[in-house]
Amino acid sequence: MTTISDDTQIISANDVQYDPDRLLDALIEKLHLKNDAALSRALEVAPPVISKIRHRRLPVGASLLIRMHEVSDLSIRDLRILMGDRREKYRISDKQFKPKAPDGVEIMTE
């Protein structure tokens, strides 16, 4: 079991599924905000970003997760648990490390 923040809220890691609503609702409660619009102002993001996250059209990105950490003082790990992200490792595609070539030129890497 994991305790989140100073509150008595306890979340079992085995029972958690991906749910960004839980994360957003917990932030609204922790920061004593009224709604998603107030949360967007606190995080300094456009209101549609919060809406898209709630409707699963946009994932919670690293920069937003860091901003949530800065504003709420919750650890990144606690924020990820609230969201239901239990991955221990992150894999980056090898395509992200390949250099970009000018149009029409193909770069061979082995």
Contacts in CASP RR format, 6 or more apart in sequence:
PFRMAT RR
TARGET T0000
AUTHOR 0000-0000-0000
METHOD contacts of the structure
MODEL  1
MTTISDDTQIISANDVQYDPDRLLDALIEKLHLKNDAALSRALEVAPPVI
SKIRHRRLPVGASLLIRMHEVSDLSIRDLRILMGDRREKYRISDKQFKPK
APDGVEIMTE
1 10 0 8 1.000
1 11 0 8 1.000
1 12 0 8 1.000
1 13 0 8 1.000
2 10 0 8 1.000
2 11 0 8 1.000
2 12 0 8 1.000
2 13 0 8 1.000
2 78 0 8 1.000
2 81 0 8 1.000
3 9 0 8 1.000
3 10 0 8 1.000
4 10 0 8 1.000
4 11 0 8 1.000
4 26 0 8 1.000
4 74 0 8 1.000
4 78 0 8 1.000
4 81 0 8 1.000
4 82 0 8 1.000
5 30 0 8 1.000
5 72 0 8 1.000
5 73 0 8 1.000
5 74 0 8 1.000
5 78 0 8 1.000
7 30 0 8 1.000
9 26 0 8 1.000
11 81 0 8 1.000
11 82 0 8 1.000
13 81 0 8 1.000
13 86 0 8 1.000
16 81 0 8 1.000
16 84 0 8 1.000
16 86 0 8 1.000
17 84 0 8 1.000
18 83 0 8 1.000
18 84 0 8 1.000
18 85 0 8 1.000
19 83 0 8 1.000
19 84 0 8 1.000
20 53 0 8 1.000
20 54 0 8 1.000
20 56 0 8 1.000
20 59 0 8 1.000
20 60 0 8 1.000
20 83 0 8 1.000
21 54 0 8 1.000
22 82 0 8 1.000
22 83 0 8 1.000
22 84 0 8 1.000
23 60 0 8 1.000
23 68 0 8 1.000
23 79 0 8 1.000
23 82 0 8 1.000
23 83 0 8 1.000
23 84 0 8 1.000
24 36 0 8 1.000
24 39 0 8 1.000
24 50 0 8 1.000
24 53 0 8 1.000
24 54 0 8 1.000
26 82 0 8 1.000
27 33 0 8 1.000
27 39 0 8 1.000
27 68 0 8 1.000
27 71 0 8 1.000
27 72 0 8 1.000
28 34 0 8 1.000
28 35 0 8 1.000
28 36 0 8 1.000
28 38 0 8 1.000
28 39 0 8 1.000
30 72 0 8 1.000
30 74 0 8 1.000
31 39 0 8 1.000
31 42 0 8 1.000
31 71 0 8 1.000
31 72 0 8 1.000
33 39 0 8 1.000
33 42 0 8 1.000
36 47 0 8 1.000
36 50 0 8 1.000
36 51 0 8 1.000
36 54 0 8 1.000
37 47 0 8 1.000
37 50 0 8 1.000
39 50 0 8 1.000
40 46 0 8 1.000
40 47 0 8 1.000
40 49 0 8 1.000
40 50 0 8 1.000
42 71 0 8 1.000
43 50 0 8 1.000
43 64 0 8 1.000
43 67 0 8 1.000
43 68 0 8 1.000
43 71 0 8 1.000
44 67 0 8 1.000
45 64 0 8 1.000
45 67 0 8 1.000
49 58 0 8 1.000
49 64 0 8 1.000
52 58 0 8 1.000
53 59 0 8 1.000
53 60 0 8 1.000
60 68 0 8 1.000
60 83 0 8 1.000
65 76 0 8 1.000
65 79 0 8 1.000
65 80 0 8 1.000
66 76 0 8 1.000
68 74 0 8 1.000
68 79 0 8 1.000
69 75 0 8 1.000
69 76 0 8 1.000
69 79 0 8 1.000
72 79 0 8 1.000
74 82 0 8 1.000
80 86 0 8 1.000
98 107 0 8 1.000
98 109 0 8 1.000
99 107 0 8 1.000
101 107 0 8 1.000
END
